[in-house]
Amino acid sequence: MEKITLTVLGMSCGHCEKAVKGALAELDGVGDVSVSLADKTVTIEFDANKVKVDQLKEAIEDQGYDVQ
Amino acid sequence: MEKITLTVLGMSCGHCEKAVKGALAELDGVGDVSVSLADKTVTIEFDANKVKVDQLKEAIEDQGYDVQ
């Protein structure tokens, strides 16, 4: 598993956290996901053989947030 | 129908708006509900014979927001 921390703008509350985590959890190859609303970050464990960083970003953006 | 505008703190995004509207819609006697995130207000049409203002406030508070 690899780990990446993305800066994600627009997450304001627990619902946002849940939306982002839920979208990432649907992707095959995604492990643990942690969100910091204060730091505006999403840290994702993932298997690079199964899922690409672009797919992670896309899943977050599809929920309506900006990945920097 | 009567109409009341409550000041509600802690609503930060569209998910919050949806949570508040959904909780109020479940109450018998509640009509149109509009939320302004910018103004921190929730305006509720309701039938005072069917539902009391305290129940409206409680439904919002149960979603995790503070009614002033």
Backbone of each chain as nested JSON, in Angstrom:
{
  "chains": [
    {"id": "A", "residues": [
      {"number": 1, "name": "MET", "atoms": {"N": [0.841, -1.206, 0.0], "CA": [0.0, 0.0, 0.0], "C": [0.872, 1.251, 0.0]}},
      {"number": 2, "name": "GLU", "atoms": {"N": [0.47, 2.209, -0.766], "CA": [1.128, 3.516, -0.734], "C": [0.242, 4.467, 0.051]}},
      {"number": 3, "name": "LYS", "atoms": {"N": [0.751, 5.643, 0.317], "CA": [-0.043, 6.631, 1.046], "C": [0.162, 8.003, 0.416]}},
      {"number": 4, "name": "ILE", "atoms": {"N": [-0.933, 8.731, 0.237], "CA": [-0.832, 10.074, -0.324], "C": [-1.699, 11.016, 0.491]}},
      {"number": 5, "name": "THR", "atoms": {"N": [-1.23, 12.23, 0.668], "CA": [-2.046, 13.256, 1.323], "C": [-2.357, 14.346, 0.307]}},
      {"number": 6, "name": "LEU", "atoms": {"N": [-3.639, 14.542, 0.075], "CA": [-4.094, 15.555, -0.887], "C": [-4.672, 16.75, -0.144]}},
      {"number": 7, "name": "THR", "atoms": {"N": [-4.474, 17.926, -0.679], "CA": [-5.14, 19.113, -0.143], "C": [-6.482, 19.246, -0.862]}},
      {"number": 8, "name": "VAL", "atoms": {"N": [-7.547, 19.302, -0.077], "CA": [-8.898, 19.323, -0.644], "C": [-9.658, 20.52, -0.077]}},
      {"number": 9, "name": "LEU", "atoms": {"N": [-10.101, 21.395, -0.965], "CA": [-10.813, 22.598, -0.521], "C": [-12.32, 22.404, -0.573]}},
      {"number": 10, "name": "GLY", "atoms": {"N": [-13.007, 22.99, 0.397], "CA": [-14.468, 22.994, 0.374], "C": [-15.124, 22.038, 1.35]}},
      {"number": 11, "name": "MET", "atoms": {"N": [-14.313, 21.228, 2.049], "CA": [-14.904, 20.314, 3.031], "C": [-15.146, 21.115, 4.315]}},
      {"number": 12, "name": "SER", "atoms": {"N": [-16.409, 21.23, 4.702], "CA": [-16.712, 22.117, 5.828], "C": [-17.284, 21.418, 7.047]}},
      {"number": 13, "name": "CYS", "atoms": {"N": [-17.734, 20.2, 6.912], "CA": [-18.415, 19.569, 8.058], "C": [-18.315, 18.049, 7.995]}},
      {"number": 14, "name": "GLY", "atoms": {"N": [-18.873, 17.41, 8.986], "CA": [-18.83, 15.952, 9.061], "C": [-19.497, 15.268, 7.887]}},
      {"number": 15, "name": "HIS", "atoms": {"N": [-20.541, 15.935, 7.324], "CA": [-21.187, 15.365, 6.144], "C": [-20.214, 15.32, 4.97]}},
      {"number": 16, "name": "CYS", "atoms": {"N": [-19.419, 16.372, 4.843], "CA": [-18.446, 16.442, 3.749], "C": [-17.409, 15.329, 3.913]}},
      {"number": 17, "name": "GLU", "atoms": {"N": [-16.954, 15.173, 5.146], "CA": [-15.98, 14.128, 5.444], "C": [-16.531, 12.762, 5.04]}},
      {"number": 18, "name": "LYS", "atoms": {"N": [-17.787, 12.536, 5.406], "CA": [-18.435, 11.26, 5.102], "C": [-18.579, 11.065, 3.587]}},
      {"number": 19, "name": "ALA", "atoms": {"N": [-18.921, 12.126, 2.88], "CA": [-19.102, 12.042, 1.424], "C": [-17.784, 11.673, 0.746]}},
      {"number": 20, "name": "VAL", "atoms": {"N": [-16.703, 12.296, 1.186], "CA": [-15.395, 12.027, 0.589], "C": [-14.942, 10.606, 0.914]}},
      {"number": 21, "name": "LYS", "atoms": {"N": [-15.074, 10.226, 2.175], "CA": [-14.671, 8.87, 2.566], "C": [-15.488, 7.817, 1.825]}},
      {"number": 22, "name": "GLY", "atoms": {"N": [-16.781, 8.049, 1.711], "CA": [-17.667, 7.091, 1.04], "C": [-17.303, 6.913, -0.423]}},
      {"number": 23, "name": "ALA", "atoms": {"N": [-16.997, 8.023, -1.09], "CA": [-16.655, 7.963, -2.51], "C": [-15.347, 7.21, -2.716]}},
      {"number": 24, "name": "LEU", "atoms": {"N": [-14.379, 7.435, -1.834], "CA": [-13.089, 6.746, -1.964], "C": [-13.223, 5.26, -1.636]}},
      {"number": 25, "name": "ALA", "atoms": {"N": [-14.057, 4.952, -0.66], "CA": [-14.229, 3.561, -0.238], "C": [-14.805, 2.695, -1.354]}},
      {"number": 26, "name": "GLU", "atoms": {"N": [-15.509, 3.336, -2.271], "CA": [-16.106, 2.579, -3.383], "C": [-15.071, 2.122, -4.412]}},
      {"number": 27, "name": "LEU", "atoms": {"N": [-13.882, 2.729, -4.355], "CA": [-12.845, 2.371, -5.327], "C": [-12.087, 1.132, -4.864]}},
      {"number": 28, "name": "ASP", "atoms": {"N": [-11.889, 0.216, -5.781], "CA": [-11.105, -0.981, -5.481], "C": [-9.64, -0.57, -5.28]}},
      {"number": 29, "name": "GLY", "atoms": {"N": [-9.045, -1.061, -4.208], "CA": [-7.635, -0.754, -3.963], "C": [-7.409, 0.342, -2.945]}},
      {"number": 30, "name": "VAL", "atoms": {"N": [-8.494, 0.906, -2.438], "CA": [-8.365, 1.967, -1.435], "C": [-8.466, 1.364, -0.035]}},
      {"number": 31, "name": "GLY", "atoms": {"N": [-7.497, 1.709, 0.811], "CA": [-7.499, 1.244, 2.197], "C": [-8.005, 2.324, 3.125]}},
      {"number": 32, "name": "ASP", "atoms": {"N": [-7.235, 2.607, 4.143], "CA": [-7.649, 3.579, 5.154], "C": [-7.674, 5.003, 4.59]}},
      {"number": 33, "name": "VAL", "atoms": {"N": [-8.698, 5.747, 4.955], "CA": [-8.814, 7.146, 4.531], "C": [-9.024, 8.003, 5.773]}},
      {"number": 34, "name": "SER", "atoms": {"N": [-8.227, 9.051, 5.921], "CA": [-8.496, 9.971, 7.024], "C": [-8.605, 11.388, 6.486]}},
      {"number": 35, "name": "VAL", "atoms": {"N": [-9.527, 12.126, 7.089], "CA": [-9.828, 13.489, 6.643], "C": [-9.556, 14.456, 7.788]}},
      {"number": 36, "name": "SER", "atoms": {"N": [-8.874, 15.539, 7.487], "CA": [-8.738, 16.631, 8.456], "C": [-9.411, 17.864, 7.884]}},
      {"number": 37, "name": "LEU", "atoms": {"N": [-10.537, 18.22, 8.478], "CA": [-11.235, 19.425, 8.011], "C": [-10.381, 20.654, 8.298]}},
      {"number": 38, "name": "ALA", "atoms": {"N": [-9.727, 20.677, 9.453], "CA": [-8.92, 21.83, 9.857], "C": [-7.742, 22.046, 8.908]}},
      {"number": 39, "name": "ASP", "atoms": {"N": [-7.085, 20.946, 8.553], "CA": [-5.908, 21.053, 7.675], "C": [-6.284, 21.025, 6.2]}},
      {"number": 40, "name": "LYS", "atoms": {"N": [-7.576, 20.795, 5.918], "CA": [-8.034, 20.678, 4.531], "C": [-7.278, 19.578, 3.788]}},
      {"number": 41, "name": "THR", "atoms": {"N": [-7.117, 18.43, 4.44], "CA": [-6.382, 17.34, 3.801], "C": [-7.161, 16.028, 3.861]}},
      {"number": 42, "name": "VAL", "atoms": {"N": [-6.868, 15.191, 2.883], "CA": [-7.379, 13.821, 2.851], "C": [-6.171, 12.907, 2.655]}},
      {"number": 43, "name": "THR", "atoms": {"N": [-5.959, 11.998, 3.585], "CA": [-4.847, 11.058, 3.49], "C": [-5.402, 9.678, 3.16]}},
      {"number": 44, "name": "ILE", "atoms": {"N": [-4.86, 9.1, 2.098], "CA": [-5.428, 7.87, 1.538], "C": [-4.354, 6.791, 1.402]}},
      {"number": 45, "name": "GLU", "atoms": {"N": [-4.618, 5.627, 1.944], "CA": [-3.794, 4.45, 1.678], "C": [-4.376, 3.763, 0.456]}},
      {"number": 46, "name": "PHE", "atoms": {"N": [-3.51, 3.418, -0.487], "CA": [-4.048, 2.79, -1.695], "C": [-3.024, 1.848, -2.312]}},
      {"number": 47, "name": "ASP", "atoms": {"N": [-3.542, 0.902, -3.088], "CA": [-2.716, -0.052, -3.812], "C": [-2.544, 0.49, -5.228]}},
      {"number": 48, "name": "ALA", "atoms": {"N": [-1.33, 0.931, -5.526], "CA": [-1.07, 1.587, -6.813], "C": [-1.254, 0.651, -8.003]}},
      {"number": 49, "name": "ASN", "atoms": {"N": [-1.307, -0.645, -7.732], "CA": [-1.556, -1.593, -8.829], "C": [-3.033, -1.674, -9.192]}},
      {"number": 50, "name": "LYS", "atoms": {"N": [-3.86, -1.197, -8.273], "CA": [-5.303, -1.305, -8.5], "C": [-5.979, 0.03, -8.808]}},
      {"number": 51, "name": "VAL", "atoms": {"N": [-5.412, 1.093, -8.28], "CA": [-6.083, 2.383, -8.459], "C": [-5.028, 3.485, -8.609]}},
      {"number": 52, "name": "LYS", "atoms": {"N": [-5.305, 4.425, -9.501], "CA": [-4.358, 5.504, -9.782], "C": [-4.735, 6.766, -9.004]}},
      {"number": 53, "name": "VAL", "atoms": {"N": [-3.742, 7.598, -8.754], "CA": [-3.981, 8.836, -8.012], "C": [-5.036, 9.696, -8.714]}},
      {"number": 54, "name": "ASP", "atoms": {"N": [-5.019, 9.7, -10.032], "CA": [-6.023, 10.484, -10.763], "C": [-7.448, 10.028, -10.454]}},
      {"number": 55, "name": "GLN", "atoms": {"N": [-7.602, 8.725, -10.217], "CA": [-8.934, 8.204, -9.886], "C": [-9.351, 8.646, -8.477]}},
      {"number": 56, "name": "LEU", "atoms": {"N": [-8.378, 8.701, -7.587], "CA": [-8.661, 9.175, -6.224], "C": [-9.137, 10.629, -6.281]}},
      {"number": 57, "name": "LYS", "atoms": {"N": [-8.388, 11.424, -7.04], "CA": [-8.735, 12.852, -7.164], "C": [-10.117, 13.033, -7.784]}},
      {"number": 58, "name": "GLU", "atoms": {"N": [-10.376, 12.23, -8.818], "CA": [-11.647, 12.336, -9.525], "C": [-12.823, 12.006, -8.599]}},
      {"number": 59, "name": "ALA", "atoms": {"N": [-12.633, 10.975, -7.756], "CA": [-13.711, 10.572, -6.843], "C": [-14.036, 11.708, -5.869]}},
      {"number": 60, "name": "ILE", "atoms": {"N": [-13.005, 12.406, -5.43], "CA": [-13.21, 13.526, -4.499], "C": [-13.878, 14.697, -5.226]}},
      {"number": 61, "name": "GLU", "atoms": {"N": [-13.38, 14.982, -6.426], "CA": [-13.939, 16.094, -7.2], "C": [-15.402, 15.847, -7.569]}},
      {"number": 62, "name": "ASP", "atoms": {"N": [-15.725, 14.594, -7.822], "CA": [-17.109, 14.246, -8.158], "C": [-18.075, 14.545, -7.014]}},
      {"number": 63, "name": "GLN", "atoms": {"N": [-17.548, 14.621, -5.798], "CA": [-18.381, 14.972, -4.647], "C": [-18.524, 16.487, -4.498]}},
      {"number": 64, "name": "GLY", "atoms": {"N": [-17.845, 17.224, -5.358], "CA": [-18.001, 18.679, -5.352], "C": [-16.889, 19.454, -4.659]}},
      {"number": 65, "name": "TYR", "atoms": {"N": [-15.747, 18.797, -4.447], "CA": [-14.625, 19.469, -3.772], "C": [-13.459, 19.664, -4.717]}},
      {"number": 66, "name": "ASP", "atoms": {"N": [-12.648, 20.666, -4.414], "CA": [-11.482, 20.959, -5.255], "C": [-10.238, 20.313, -4.683]}},
      {"number": 67, "name": "VAL", "atoms": {"N": [-9.598, 19.486, -5.507], "CA": [-8.315, 18.898, -5.114], "C": [-7.207, 19.791, -5.669]}},
      {"number": 68, "name": "GLN", "atoms": {"N": [-6.337, 20.235, -4.781], "CA": [-5.264, 21.15, -5.208], "C": [-4.086, 20.392, -5.775]}}
    ]},
    {"id": "B", "residues": [
      {"number": 1, "name": "MET", "atoms": {"N": [-51.48, 28.094, 7.739], "CA": [-50.048, 27.864, 7.987], "C": [-49.427, 29.123, 8.603]}},
      {"number": 2, "name": "GLU", "atoms": {"N": [-48.575, 28.894, 9.545], "CA": [-47.784, 29.991, 10.099], "C": [-46.383, 29.913, 9.521]}},
      {"number": 3, "name": "LYS", "atoms": {"N": [-45.613, 30.942, 9.778], "CA": [-44.246, 30.933, 9.28], "C": [-43.311, 31.456, 10.36]}},
      {"number": 4, "name": "ILE", "atoms": {"N": [-42.185, 30.769, 10.549], "CA": [-41.214, 31.221, 11.532], "C": [-39.822, 31.168, 10.914]}},
      {"number": 5, "name": "THR", "atoms": {"N": [-38.991, 32.133, 11.261], "CA": [-37.593, 32.099, 10.838], "C": [-36.718, 31.941, 12.07]}},
      {"number": 6, "name": "LEU", "atoms": {"N": [-35.964, 30.853, 12.096], "CA": [-35.067, 30.566, 13.219], "C": [-33.624, 30.839, 12.816]}},
      {"number": 7, "name": "THR", "atoms": {"N": [-32.831, 31.312, 13.753], "CA": [-31.395, 31.425, 13.522], "C": [-30.758, 30.107, 13.947]}},
      {"number": 8, "name": "VAL", "atoms": {"N": [-30.038, 29.507, 13.022], "CA": [-29.449, 28.188, 13.267], "C": [-27.944, 28.256, 12.996]}},
      {"number": 9, "name": "LEU", "atoms": {"N": [-27.163, 27.941, 14.012], "CA": [-25.707, 28.004, 13.865], "C": [-25.12, 26.634, 13.537]}},
      {"number": 10, "name": "GLY", "atoms": {"N": [-24.103, 26.637, 12.702], "CA": [-23.364, 25.403, 12.417], "C": [-23.66, 24.786, 11.064]}},
      {"number": 11, "name": "MET", "atoms": {"N": [-24.61, 25.372, 10.323], "CA": [-24.887, 24.84, 8.986], "C": [-23.839, 25.412, 8.03]}},
      {"number": 12, "name": "SER", "atoms": {"N": [-23.037, 24.526, 7.433], "CA": [-21.916, 25.03, 6.637], "C": [-21.967, 24.688, 5.163]}},
      {"number": 13, "name": "CYS", "atoms": {"N": [-22.809, 23.741, 4.786], "CA": [-22.774, 23.308, 3.381], "C": [-24.12, 22.74, 2.941]}},
      {"number": 14, "name": "GLY", "atoms": {"N": [-24.173, 22.349, 1.702], "CA": [-25.404, 21.8, 1.146], "C": [-25.881, 20.542, 1.86]}},
      {"number": 15, "name": "HIS", "atoms": {"N": [-24.924, 19.754, 2.383], "CA": [-25.309, 18.564, 3.138], "C": [-26.056, 18.956, 4.403]}},
      {"number": 16, "name": "CYS", "atoms": {"N": [-25.592, 20.015, 5.048], "CA": [-26.242, 20.49, 6.28], "C": [-27.661, 20.947, 5.965]}},
      {"number": 17, "name": "GLU", "atoms": {"N": [-27.774, 21.691, 4.872], "CA": [-29.085, 22.18, 4.445], "C": [-30.039, 21.013, 4.228]}},
      {"number": 18, "name": "LYS", "atoms": {"N": [-29.542, 19.985, 3.565], "CA": [-30.345, 18.809, 3.265], "C": [-30.745, 18.08, 4.554]}},
      {"number": 19, "name": "ALA", "atoms": {"N": [-29.816, 17.987, 5.496], "CA": [-30.085, 17.293, 6.758], "C": [-31.187, 18.003, 7.534]}},
      {"number": 20, "name": "VAL", "atoms": {"N": [-31.114, 19.335, 7.579], "CA": [-32.118, 20.121, 8.307], "C": [-33.477, 20.02, 7.616]}},
      {"number": 21, "name": "LYS", "atoms": {"N": [-33.485, 20.19, 6.304], "CA": [-34.751, 20.098, 5.562], "C": [-35.381, 18.724, 5.716]}},
      {"number": 22, "name": "GLY", "atoms": {"N": [-34.556, 17.69, 5.64], "CA": [-35.052, 16.322, 5.746], "C": [-35.678, 16.041, 7.1]}},
      {"number": 23, "name": "ALA", "atoms": {"N": [-35.019, 16.53, 8.148], "CA": [-35.528, 16.292, 9.508], "C": [-36.865, 17.007, 9.708]}},
      {"number": 24, "name": "LEU", "atoms": {"N": [-36.976, 18.221, 9.194], "CA": [-38.225, 18.976, 9.341], "C": [-39.345, 18.359, 8.508]}},
      {"number": 25, "name": "ALA", "atoms": {"N": [-39.0, 17.877, 7.326], "CA": [-40.005, 17.303, 6.433], "C": [-40.669, 16.072, 7.048]}},
      {"number": 26, "name": "GLU", "atoms": {"N": [-39.962, 15.421, 7.948], "CA": [-40.518, 14.223, 8.59], "C": [-41.611, 14.551, 9.6]}},
      {"number": 27, "name": "LEU", "atoms": {"N": [-41.699, 15.802, 9.999], "CA": [-42.71, 16.191, 10.988], "C": [-44.04, 16.47, 10.307]}},
      {"number": 28, "name": "ASP", "atoms": {"N": [-45.102, 15.946, 10.882], "CA": [-46.44, 16.207, 10.367], "C": [-46.78, 17.671, 10.627]}},
      {"number": 29, "name": "GLY", "atoms": {"N": [-47.281, 18.361, 9.61], "CA": [-47.677, 19.753, 9.785], "C": [-46.655, 20.745, 9.279]}},
      {"number": 30, "name": "VAL", "atoms": {"N": [-45.537, 20.248, 8.754], "CA": [-44.507, 21.139, 8.221], "C": [-44.689, 21.289, 6.718]}},
      {"number": 31, "name": "GLY", "atoms": {"N": [-44.718, 22.544, 6.26], "CA": [-44.839, 22.829, 4.838], "C": [-43.484, 23.167, 4.246]}},
      {"number": 32, "name": "ASP", "atoms": {"N": [-43.427, 24.292, 3.567], "CA": [-42.2, 24.696, 2.881], "C": [-41.098, 25.069, 3.877]}},
      {"number": 33, "name": "VAL", "atoms": {"N": [-39.896, 24.641, 3.58], "CA": [-38.736, 24.982, 4.418], "C": [-37.663, 25.585, 3.52]}},
      {"number": 34, "name": "SER", "atoms": {"N": [-37.146, 26.747, 3.91], "CA": [-36.015, 27.289, 3.159], "C": [-34.872, 27.602, 4.11]}},
      {"number": 35, "name": "VAL", "atoms": {"N": [-33.668, 27.338, 3.609], "CA": [-32.462, 27.496, 4.418], "C": [-31.555, 28.532, 3.752]}},
      {"number": 36, "name": "SER", "atoms": {"N": [-31.043, 29.459, 4.561], "CA": [-30.005, 30.354, 4.06], "C": [-28.739, 30.116, 4.863]}},
      {"number": 37, "name": "LEU", "atoms": {"N": [-27.758, 29.521, 4.202], "CA": [-26.483, 29.276, 4.886], "C": [-25.808, 30.609, 5.212]}},
      {"number": 38, "name": "ALA", "atoms": {"N": [-25.903, 31.554, 4.292], "CA": [-25.251, 32.854, 4.483], "C": [-25.844, 33.608, 5.667]}},
      {"number": 39, "name": "ASP", "atoms": {"N": [-27.162, 33.584, 5.767], "CA": [-27.829, 34.315, 6.852], "C": [-27.961, 33.478, 8.125]}},
      {"number": 40, "name": "LYS", "atoms": {"N": [-27.591, 32.195, 8.02], "CA": [-27.727, 31.277, 9.158], "C": [-29.181, 31.202, 9.63]}},
      {"number": 41, "name": "THR", "atoms": {"N": [-30.088, 31.086, 8.695], "CA": [-31.504, 31.022, 9.045], "C": [-32.203, 29.834, 8.38]}},
      {"number": 42, "name": "VAL", "atoms": {"N": [-33.254, 29.394, 9.071], "CA": [-34.155, 28.384, 8.521], "C": [-35.566, 28.947, 8.647]}},
      {"number": 43, "name": "THR", "atoms": {"N": [-36.26, 29.069, 7.519], "CA": [-37.622, 29.581, 7.524], "C": [-38.576, 28.423, 7.245]}},
      {"number": 44, "name": "ILE", "atoms": {"N": [-39.542, 28.277, 8.14], "CA": [-40.412, 27.091, 8.122], "C": [-41.878, 27.494, 8.098]}},
      {"number": 45, "name": "GLU", "atoms": {"N": [-42.611, 26.973, 7.15], "CA": [-44.07, 27.08, 7.167], "C": [-44.608, 25.892, 7.942]}},
      {"number": 46, "name": "PHE", "atoms": {"N": [-45.513, 26.145, 8.859], "CA": [-46.029, 25.018, 9.647], "C": [-47.452, 25.276, 10.123]}},
      {"number": 47, "name": "ASP", "atoms": {"N": [-48.144, 24.182, 10.384], "CA": [-49.501, 24.219, 10.9], "C": [-49.412, 24.096, 12.42]}},
      {"number": 48, "name": "ALA", "atoms": {"N": [-49.698, 25.207, 13.11], "CA": [-49.531, 25.264, 14.568], "C": [-50.465, 24.313, 15.315]}},
      {"number": 49, "name": "ASN", "atoms": {"N": [-51.48, 23.81, 14.601], "CA": [-52.372, 22.831, 15.23], "C": [-51.77, 21.427, 15.22]}},
      {"number": 50, "name": "LYS", "atoms": {"N": [-50.775, 21.244, 14.376], "CA": [-50.191, 19.902, 14.238], "C": [-48.794, 19.791, 14.832]}},
      {"number": 51, "name": "VAL", "atoms": {"N": [-48.07, 20.881, 14.832], "CA": [-46.689, 20.806, 15.289], "C": [-46.319, 22.092, 16.024]}},
      {"number": 52, "name": "LYS", "atoms": {"N": [-45.565, 21.952, 17.093], "CA": [-45.181, 23.099, 17.914], "C": [-43.771, 23.57, 17.546]}},
      {"number": 53, "name": "VAL", "atoms": {"N": [-43.525, 24.836, 17.819], "CA": [-42.215, 25.415, 17.505], "C": [-41.094, 24.642, 18.215]}},
      {"number": 54, "name": "ASP", "atoms": {"N": [-41.351, 24.198, 19.426], "CA": [-40.335, 23.432, 20.149], "C": [-39.947, 22.148, 19.416]}},
      {"number": 55, "name": "GLN", "atoms": {"N": [-40.929, 21.552, 18.725], "CA": [-40.631, 20.327, 17.967], "C": [-39.775, 20.652, 16.741]}},
      {"number": 56, "name": "LEU", "atoms": {"N": [-40.043, 21.805, 16.146], "CA": [-39.234, 22.234, 14.994], "C": [-37.781, 22.425, 15.438]}},
      {"number": 57, "name": "LYS", "atoms": {"N": [-37.64, 23.124, 16.573], "CA": [-36.288, 23.385, 17.093], "C": [-35.57, 22.081, 17.432]}},
      {"number": 58, "name": "GLU", "atoms": {"N": [-36.319, 21.173, 18.045], "CA": [-35.73, 19.903, 18.462], "C": [-35.243, 19.097, 17.253]}},
      {"number": 59, "name": "ALA", "atoms": {"N": [-36.032, 19.107, 16.19], "CA": [-35.654, 18.359, 14.981], "C": [-34.343, 18.894, 14.405]}},
      {"number": 60, "name": "ILE", "atoms": {"N": [-34.184, 20.209, 14.46], "CA": [-32.948, 20.824, 13.939], "C": [-31.775, 20.502, 14.865]}},
      {"number": 61, "name": "GLU", "atoms": {"N": [-32.014, 20.625, 16.156], "CA": [-30.95, 20.351, 17.127], "C": [-30.504, 18.894, 17.072]}},
      {"number": 62, "name": "ASP", "atoms": {"N": [-31.449, 18.01, 16.807], "CA": [-31.118, 16.586, 16.706], "C": [-30.151, 16.299, 15.553]}},
      {"number": 63, "name": "GLN", "atoms": {"N": [-30.115, 17.198, 14.586], "CA": [-29.169, 17.041, 13.476], "C": [-27.786, 17.601, 13.827]}},
      {"number": 64, "name": "GLY", "atoms": {"N": [-27.686, 18.19, 15.012], "CA": [-26.379, 18.663, 15.457], "C": [-26.138, 20.156, 15.322]}},
      {"number": 65, "name": "TYR", "atoms": {"N": [-27.223, 20.909, 15.149], "CA": [-27.077, 22.363, 14.987], "C": [-27.679, 23.107, 16.169]}},
      {"number": 66, "name": "ASP", "atoms": {"N": [-27.192, 24.305, 16.389], "CA": [-27.688, 25.113, 17.506], "C": [-28.744, 26.093, 17.032]}},
      {"number": 67, "name": "VAL", "atoms": {"N": [-29.935, 25.996, 17.635], "CA": [-30.99, 26.962, 17.341], "C": [-30.89, 28.065, 18.392]}},
      {"number": 68, "name": "GLN", "atoms": {"N": [-30.797, 29.302, 17.914], "CA": [-30.637, 30.434, 18.838], "C": [-31.983, 30.912, 19.351]}}
    ]}
  ]
}
